[in-house]
């Protein structure tokens, strides 16, 4: 016959027997493994959408082209894809400009803008980026990337 414990009773037992830390580490390891599996599946599926037949992506702006050349050098990413995914949100769909796979297998999503002005529709890409970062935090890190006057880039993580 099994023992029916509440979560608090189980936690007290694990702490009293010295097993709490081991259990926490086990759960964290399982979460890392699931995230790696999800990352692999996502990349396998997204690569198909990444316009592999084109030698270089067709960018929507010169700023995106410059960012495409700068990102691998400055971030050390092992792969960069242009507009590979679209995420669904409460305010509508959102497509980040770039997705980078880092040597650690972590994914970075980058939104490149010359400025944060709103589109003609009134929908701000900054608000969309912030909403995506909050809704899809588990996919990886989310960043904004804006050019700086006089050269260079301002890259900020969105949390």
C-alpha positions in Angstrom: 0.0 0.0 0.0 1.4 3.4 -1.0 1.8 6.5 1.1 -0.3 9.6 0.2 1.6 12.7 1.2 0.9 16.3 0.5 3.7 18.2 -1.3 4.6 19.9 2.1 4.9 16.5 3.8 7.0 15.1 1.0 9.3 18.2 1.2 9.7 17.8 5.0 10.6 14.1 4.6 13.1 14.8 1.9 14.7 17.6 3.9 14.8 15.5 7.1 16.5 12.6 5.2 18.9 14.8 3.3 17.4 14.0 -0.1 15.9 17.4 -0.9 19.0 18.7 -2.7 19.4 15.5 -4.7 15.7 15.6 -5.8 16.0 19.3 -6.8 19.1 18.5 -8.9 17.3 15.6 -10.5 14.3 17.7 -11.5 16.6 20.5 -12.8 18.6 17.9 -14.9 15.3 16.5 -16.4 14.2 20.0 -17.3 17.6 20.7 -19.0 17.2 17.5 -21.0 13.7 18.3 -22.1 14.8 21.8 -23.2 17.6 20.3 -25.2 15.3 17.8 -26.9 12.8 20.6 -27.6 15.6 22.8 -29.0 16.7 20.0 -31.4 13.2 19.4 -32.6 12.5 23.1 -33.1 15.7 23.5 -35.1 15.0 20.5 -37.3 11.6 21.9 -38.1 12.7 25.5 -38.5 15.6 24.7 -40.8 13.0 23.6 -43.4 11.4 27.0 -43.1 14.7 28.9 -43.4 14.7 29.3 -47.1 17.6 26.9 -47.6 17.4 27.1 -51.4 18.4 30.8 -51.2 22.2 31.4 -50.9 21.5 34.4 -48.6 18.2 35.6 -47.1 16.3 38.4 -48.7 16.3 41.0 -46.0 13.5 43.6 -45.6 16.0 46.4 -44.7 19.6 47.4 -44.9 19.7 47.4 -41.1 18.8 43.7 -41.1 21.5 42.9 -43.6 24.1 44.7 -41.5 22.9 42.9 -38.4 23.1 39.5 -40.2 26.8 40.2 -40.9 27.5 41.5 -37.4 25.7 38.9 -35.2 27.8 35.8 -35.8 31.1 37.8 -35.3 30.0 39.4 -32.0 27.9 36.7 -30.5 29.8 33.6 -31.5 26.7 31.8 -32.6 27.1 28.6 -34.5 24.0 29.1 -36.6 21.8 32.0 -37.6 18.4 31.9 -39.3 16.4 34.7 -40.7 12.7 34.9 -39.8 12.5 31.2 -39.2 9.5 31.2 -36.8 6.2 33.0 -36.2 4.8 32.9 -32.7 1.1 33.4 -31.8 0.3 35.9 -29.1 -2.8 37.6 -27.7 -2.1 40.7 -29.7 -1.4 38.8 -33.0 1.4 37.0 -34.7 5.0 38.0 -34.3 8.1 37.0 -36.3 11.5 37.8 -34.8 14.1 38.8 -37.3 16.8 36.3 -36.3 17.2 33.1 -34.3 20.7 32.2 -33.3 21.9 28.9 -31.9 24.7 29.4 -29.5 27.5 26.9 -28.7 25.7 26.1 -25.5 22.6 25.0 -27.6 20.7 27.9 -26.2 18.5 29.8 -28.6 18.6 33.6 -29.0 15.8 35.5 -30.7 16.7 38.9 -32.1 14.5 41.8 -33.2 16.4 44.4 -35.3 15.1 47.9 -35.7 16.5 51.2 -36.9 14.2 52.8 -34.3 11.2 51.8 -32.2 8.6 53.8 -34.1 5.2 52.1 -34.5 4.1 50.6 -37.8 1.2 52.3 -39.8 -1.1 49.8 -38.1 -0.1 51.4 -34.7 1.2 48.1 -33.4 4.6 48.5 -31.9 7.3 45.9 -32.6 8.8 46.7 -29.2 5.5 45.8 -27.5 5.3 42.6 -29.6 8.9 41.7 -28.7 8.3 42.2 -25.0 5.1 40.2 -25.2 6.8 37.3 -27.0 9.7 37.3 -24.5 7.2 37.0 -21.6 5.0 34.3 -23.3 7.8 32.3 -24.9 10.6 32.7 -22.3 11.1 28.9 -22.2 12.4 28.9 -25.8 15.5 30.9 -25.1 16.7 34.5 -24.7 15.1 37.5 -26.5 17.0 40.6 -27.5 16.5 43.9 -29.2 19.3 45.2 -31.6 19.4 48.8 -32.6 22.2 50.6 -34.5 24.1 53.3 -32.6 24.9 56.6 -34.3 28.6 56.6 -35.3 28.6 52.8 -35.8 28.1 49.8 -33.6 25.0 48.2 -32.1 23.0 48.4 -28.9 21.9 44.8 -28.0 19.7 44.5 -24.9 18.1 41.4 -23.4 14.4 41.5 -22.9 13.2 39.8 -19.8 
